[in-house]
Amino acid sequence: MNPILADIYSTVVPSAPYIIAAYALIWVALLVYVVFVVKGLRKTEREIAALEALIEGDRALRE
């Protein structure tokens, strides 16, 4: 094997578990963030629907 490649592999391979763990942590954090955003979006959609119903009810009372 090329001595330069052997030196690179000996440097990178021992740190592979840390690199894999870092990528896994990033993906988990991204997944958690997306879940919170979707929950907030659903809550906001329910609140908007309730406000629209309230506005429509108010309009019916005025007519």
BATI-295071 format. One record per residue: residue number from 0; x, y, z of N, C-alpha, C in turn. Coordinates in nm, 2 decimals. Example, Ala and Ser with C-alpha at 12.3 -4.5 7.8 and 13.67 -1.06 7.14 Angstrom:
@resi: 0	n.X: 1.32	n.Y: -0.57	n.Z: 0.78	ca.X: 1.23	ca.Y: -0.45	ca.Z: 0.78	c.X: 1.32	c.Y: -0.33	c.Z: 0.78
@resi: 1	n.X: 1.28	n.Y: -0.22	n.Z: 0.71	ca.X: 1.37	ca.Y: -0.11	ca.Z: 0.71	c.X: 1.29	c.Y: 0.00	c.Z: 0.79
END
This chain:
@resi: 0	n.X: 0.09	n.Y: -0.12	n.Z: 0.00	ca.X: 0.00	ca.Y: 0.00	ca.Z: 0.00	c.X: 0.09	c.Y: 0.12	c.Z: 0.00
@resi: 1	n.X: 0.04	n.Y: 0.23	n.Z: -0.06	ca.X: 0.11	ca.Y: 0.35	ca.Z: -0.06	c.X: 0.13	c.Y: 0.40	c.Z: 0.08
@resi: 2	n.X: 0.25	n.Y: 0.45	n.Z: 0.12	ca.X: 0.27	ca.Y: 0.49	ca.Z: 0.25	c.X: 0.19	c.Y: 0.62	c.Z: 0.29
@resi: 3	n.X: 0.16	n.Y: 0.70	n.Z: 0.19	ca.X: 0.08	ca.Y: 0.82	ca.Z: 0.22	c.X: -0.06	c.Y: 0.78	c.Z: 0.26
@resi: 4	n.X: -0.12	n.Y: 0.68	n.Z: 0.18	ca.X: -0.25	ca.Y: 0.64	ca.Z: 0.21	c.X: -0.26	c.Y: 0.56	c.Z: 0.34
@resi: 5	n.X: -0.15	n.Y: 0.49	n.Z: 0.37	ca.X: -0.15	ca.Y: 0.41	ca.Z: 0.50	c.X: -0.15	c.Y: 0.51	c.Z: 0.61
@resi: 6	n.X: -0.08	n.Y: 0.62	n.Z: 0.60	ca.X: -0.08	ca.Y: 0.73	ca.Z: 0.70	c.X: -0.22	c.Y: 0.79	c.Z: 0.72
@resi: 7	n.X: -0.28	n.Y: 0.82	n.Z: 0.61	ca.X: -0.42	ca.Y: 0.88	ca.Z: 0.61	c.X: -0.52	c.Y: 0.78	c.Z: 0.67
@resi: 8	n.X: -0.51	n.Y: 0.66	n.Z: 0.63	ca.X: -0.61	ca.Y: 0.56	ca.Z: 0.69	c.X: -0.59	c.Y: 0.54	c.Z: 0.84
@resi: 9	n.X: -0.46	n.Y: 0.54	n.Z: 0.88	ca.X: -0.43	ca.Y: 0.52	ca.Z: 1.02	c.X: -0.48	c.Y: 0.64	c.Z: 1.10
@resi: 10	n.X: -0.49	n.Y: 0.75	n.Z: 1.04	ca.X: -0.54	ca.Y: 0.87	ca.Z: 1.11	c.X: -0.70	c.Y: 0.88	c.Z: 1.11
@resi: 11	n.X: -0.76	n.Y: 0.84	n.Z: 1.00	ca.X: -0.90	ca.Y: 0.85	ca.Z: 0.99	c.X: -0.98	c.Y: 0.74	c.Z: 1.05
@resi: 12	n.X: -0.94	n.Y: 0.62	n.Z: 1.03	ca.X: -1.01	ca.Y: 0.50	ca.Z: 1.08	c.X: -1.03	c.Y: 0.50	c.Z: 1.23
@resi: 13	n.X: -0.93	n.Y: 0.53	n.Z: 1.31	ca.X: -0.96	ca.Y: 0.53	ca.Z: 1.46	c.X: -1.06	c.Y: 0.63	c.Z: 1.50
@resi: 14	n.X: -1.08	n.Y: 0.74	n.Z: 1.43	ca.X: -1.18	ca.Y: 0.84	ca.Z: 1.46	c.X: -1.31	c.Y: 0.81	c.Z: 1.40
@resi: 15	n.X: -1.33	n.Y: 0.71	n.Z: 1.32	ca.X: -1.46	ca.Y: 0.68	ca.Z: 1.25	c.X: -1.58	c.Y: 0.67	c.Z: 1.35
@resi: 16	n.X: -1.57	n.Y: 0.60	n.Z: 1.46	ca.X: -1.68	ca.Y: 0.59	ca.Z: 1.55	c.X: -1.73	c.Y: 0.73	c.Z: 1.60
@resi: 17	n.X: -1.64	n.Y: 0.82	n.Z: 1.62	ca.X: -1.67	ca.Y: 0.96	ca.Z: 1.66	c.X: -1.74	c.Y: 1.03	c.Z: 1.55
@resi: 18	n.X: -1.70	n.Y: 1.01	n.Z: 1.43	ca.X: -1.76	ca.Y: 1.08	ca.Z: 1.31	c.X: -1.90	c.Y: 1.02	c.Z: 1.29
@resi: 19	n.X: -1.91	n.Y: 0.89	n.Z: 1.30	ca.X: -2.05	ca.Y: 0.83	ca.Z: 1.29	c.X: -2.14	c.Y: 0.88	c.Z: 1.40
@resi: 20	n.X: -2.09	n.Y: 0.89	n.Z: 1.52	ca.X: -2.17	ca.Y: 0.94	ca.Z: 1.63	c.X: -2.21	c.Y: 1.08	c.Z: 1.61
@resi: 21	n.X: -2.12	n.Y: 1.16	n.Z: 1.56	ca.X: -2.16	ca.Y: 1.30	ca.Z: 1.53	c.X: -2.27	c.Y: 1.31	c.Z: 1.42
@resi: 22	n.X: -2.25	n.Y: 1.24	n.Z: 1.32	ca.X: -2.36	ca.Y: 1.24	ca.Z: 1.21	c.X: -2.49	c.Y: 1.19	c.Z: 1.27
@resi: 23	n.X: -2.49	n.Y: 1.09	n.Z: 1.35	ca.X: -2.61	ca.Y: 1.03	ca.Z: 1.41	c.X: -2.68	c.Y: 1.14	c.Z: 1.50
@resi: 24	n.X: -2.59	n.Y: 1.21	n.Z: 1.58	ca.X: -2.65	ca.Y: 1.31	ca.Z: 1.66	c.X: -2.71	c.Y: 1.42	c.Z: 1.59
@resi: 25	n.X: -2.65	n.Y: 1.46	n.Z: 1.48	ca.X: -2.70	ca.Y: 1.57	ca.Z: 1.39	c.X: -2.84	c.Y: 1.53	c.Z: 1.33
@resi: 26	n.X: -2.85	n.Y: 1.40	n.Z: 1.29	ca.X: -2.97	ca.Y: 1.36	ca.Z: 1.23	c.X: -3.08	c.Y: 1.35	c.Z: 1.33
@resi: 27	n.X: -3.05	n.Y: 1.30	n.Z: 1.45	ca.X: -3.15	ca.Y: 1.29	ca.Z: 1.56	c.X: -3.20	c.Y: 1.43	c.Z: 1.60
@resi: 28	n.X: -3.10	n.Y: 1.53	n.Z: 1.61	ca.X: -3.14	ca.Y: 1.67	ca.Z: 1.64	c.X: -3.23	c.Y: 1.72	c.Z: 1.53
@resi: 29	n.X: -3.20	n.Y: 1.70	n.Z: 1.41	ca.X: -3.28	ca.Y: 1.75	ca.Z: 1.30	c.X: -3.42	c.Y: 1.69	c.Z: 1.30
@resi: 30	n.X: -3.43	n.Y: 1.56	n.Z: 1.33	ca.X: -3.55	ca.Y: 1.49	ca.Z: 1.34	c.X: -3.64	c.Y: 1.55	c.Z: 1.45
@resi: 31	n.X: -3.58	n.Y: 1.57	n.Z: 1.57	ca.X: -3.65	ca.Y: 1.63	ca.Z: 1.68	c.X: -3.70	c.Y: 1.77	c.Z: 1.64
@resi: 32	n.X: -3.62	n.Y: 1.85	n.Z: 1.58	ca.X: -3.65	ca.Y: 1.98	ca.Z: 1.54	c.X: -3.77	c.Y: 1.98	c.Z: 1.44
@resi: 33	n.X: -3.77	n.Y: 1.89	n.Z: 1.35	ca.X: -3.88	ca.Y: 1.88	ca.Z: 1.25	c.X: -4.01	c.Y: 1.84	c.Z: 1.32
@resi: 34	n.X: -4.00	n.Y: 1.75	n.Z: 1.42	ca.X: -4.12	ca.Y: 1.70	ca.Z: 1.49	c.X: -4.18	c.Y: 1.82	c.Z: 1.57
@resi: 35	n.X: -4.09	n.Y: 1.90	n.Z: 1.63	ca.X: -4.15	ca.Y: 2.02	ca.Z: 1.71	c.X: -4.21	c.Y: 2.12	c.Z: 1.61
@resi: 36	n.X: -4.15	n.Y: 2.14	n.Z: 1.50	ca.X: -4.20	ca.Y: 2.24	ca.Z: 1.40	c.X: -4.34	c.Y: 2.19	c.Z: 1.35
@resi: 37	n.X: -4.35	n.Y: 2.06	n.Z: 1.32	ca.X: -4.48	ca.Y: 2.01	ca.Z: 1.27	c.X: -4.58	c.Y: 2.02	c.Z: 1.38
@resi: 38	n.X: -4.55	n.Y: 1.99	n.Z: 1.50	ca.X: -4.65	ca.Y: 2.00	ca.Z: 1.61	c.X: -4.69	c.Y: 2.15	c.Z: 1.63
@resi: 39	n.X: -4.60	n.Y: 2.24	n.Z: 1.62	ca.X: -4.64	ca.Y: 2.38	ca.Z: 1.63	c.X: -4.72	c.Y: 2.43	c.Z: 1.51
@resi: 40	n.X: -4.69	n.Y: 2.37	n.Z: 1.39	ca.X: -4.77	ca.Y: 2.41	ca.Z: 1.28	c.X: -4.92	c.Y: 2.36	c.Z: 1.29
@resi: 41	n.X: -4.93	n.Y: 2.23	n.Z: 1.34	ca.X: -5.06	ca.Y: 2.18	ca.Z: 1.36	c.X: -5.14	c.Y: 2.26	c.Z: 1.46
@resi: 42	n.X: -5.08	n.Y: 2.30	n.Z: 1.57	ca.X: -5.14	ca.Y: 2.38	ca.Z: 1.67	c.X: -5.19	c.Y: 2.52	c.Z: 1.61
@resi: 43	n.X: -5.10	n.Y: 2.58	n.Z: 1.53	ca.X: -5.13	ca.Y: 2.71	ca.Z: 1.47	c.X: -5.25	c.Y: 2.69	c.Z: 1.37
@resi: 44	n.X: -5.25	n.Y: 2.58	n.Z: 1.30	ca.X: -5.36	ca.Y: 2.56	ca.Z: 1.21	c.X: -5.49	c.Y: 2.54	c.Z: 1.28
@resi: 45	n.X: -5.49	n.Y: 2.47	n.Z: 1.40	ca.X: -5.61	ca.Y: 2.46	ca.Z: 1.48	c.X: -5.66	c.Y: 2.59	c.Z: 1.53
@resi: 46	n.X: -5.56	n.Y: 2.68	n.Z: 1.57	ca.X: -5.60	ca.Y: 2.81	ca.Z: 1.63	c.X: -5.66	c.Y: 2.90	c.Z: 1.52
@resi: 47	n.X: -5.60	n.Y: 2.89	n.Z: 1.40	ca.X: -5.65	ca.Y: 2.97	ca.Z: 1.29	c.X: -5.79	c.Y: 2.92	c.Z: 1.25
@resi: 48	n.X: -5.82	n.Y: 2.79	n.Z: 1.25	ca.X: -5.95	ca.Y: 2.74	ca.Z: 1.22	c.X: -6.05	c.Y: 2.78	c.Z: 1.32
@resi: 49	n.X: -6.01	n.Y: 2.79	n.Z: 1.45	ca.X: -6.10	ca.Y: 2.83	ca.Z: 1.56	c.X: -6.13	c.Y: 2.98	c.Z: 1.54
@resi: 50	n.X: -6.03	n.Y: 3.06	n.Z: 1.51	ca.X: -6.05	ca.Y: 3.20	ca.Z: 1.48	c.X: -6.14	c.Y: 3.23	c.Z: 1.36
@resi: 51	n.X: -6.12	n.Y: 3.15	n.Z: 1.26	ca.X: -6.21	ca.Y: 3.16	ca.Z: 1.14	c.X: -6.35	c.Y: 3.13	c.Z: 1.18
@resi: 52	n.X: -6.37	n.Y: 3.02	n.Z: 1.26	ca.X: -6.51	ca.Y: 2.99	ca.Z: 1.30	c.X: -6.57	c.Y: 3.10	c.Z: 1.38
@resi: 53	n.X: -6.49	n.Y: 3.16	n.Z: 1.47	ca.X: -6.54	ca.Y: 3.26	ca.Z: 1.56	c.X: -6.58	c.Y: 3.39	c.Z: 1.47
@resi: 54	n.X: -6.49	n.Y: 3.42	n.Z: 1.37	ca.X: -6.52	ca.Y: 3.53	ca.Z: 1.29	c.X: -6.65	c.Y: 3.51	c.Z: 1.21
@resi: 55	n.X: -6.67	n.Y: 3.38	n.Z: 1.16	ca.X: -6.79	ca.Y: 3.35	ca.Z: 1.08	c.X: -6.91	c.Y: 3.36	c.Z: 1.17
@resi: 56	n.X: -6.90	n.Y: 3.31	n.Z: 1.29	ca.X: -7.01	ca.Y: 3.32	ca.Z: 1.39	c.X: -7.05	c.Y: 3.46	c.Z: 1.42
@resi: 57	n.X: -6.95	n.Y: 3.55	n.Z: 1.43	ca.X: -6.97	ca.Y: 3.69	ca.Z: 1.46	c.X: -7.04	c.Y: 3.76	c.Z: 1.34
@resi: 58	n.X: -7.00	n.Y: 3.72	n.Z: 1.22	ca.X: -7.06	ca.Y: 3.78	ca.Z: 1.10	c.X: -7.21	c.Y: 3.73	c.Z: 1.09
@resi: 59	n.X: -7.24	n.Y: 3.61	n.Z: 1.13	ca.X: -7.37	ca.Y: 3.56	ca.Z: 1.12	c.X: -7.46	c.Y: 3.63	c.Z: 1.23
@resi: 60	n.X: -7.41	n.Y: 3.67	n.Z: 1.34	ca.X: -7.48	ca.Y: 3.74	ca.Z: 1.44	c.X: -7.51	c.Y: 3.88	c.Z: 1.40
@resi: 61	n.X: -7.42	n.Y: 3.94	n.Z: 1.32	ca.X: -7.44	ca.Y: 4.08	ca.Z: 1.28	c.X: -7.54	c.Y: 4.09	c.Z: 1.17
@resi: 62	n.X: -7.56	n.Y: 3.99	n.Z: 1.09	ca.X: -7.65	ca.Y: 4.00	ca.Z: 0.98	c.X: -7.79	c.Y: 3.97	c.Z: 1.02
END
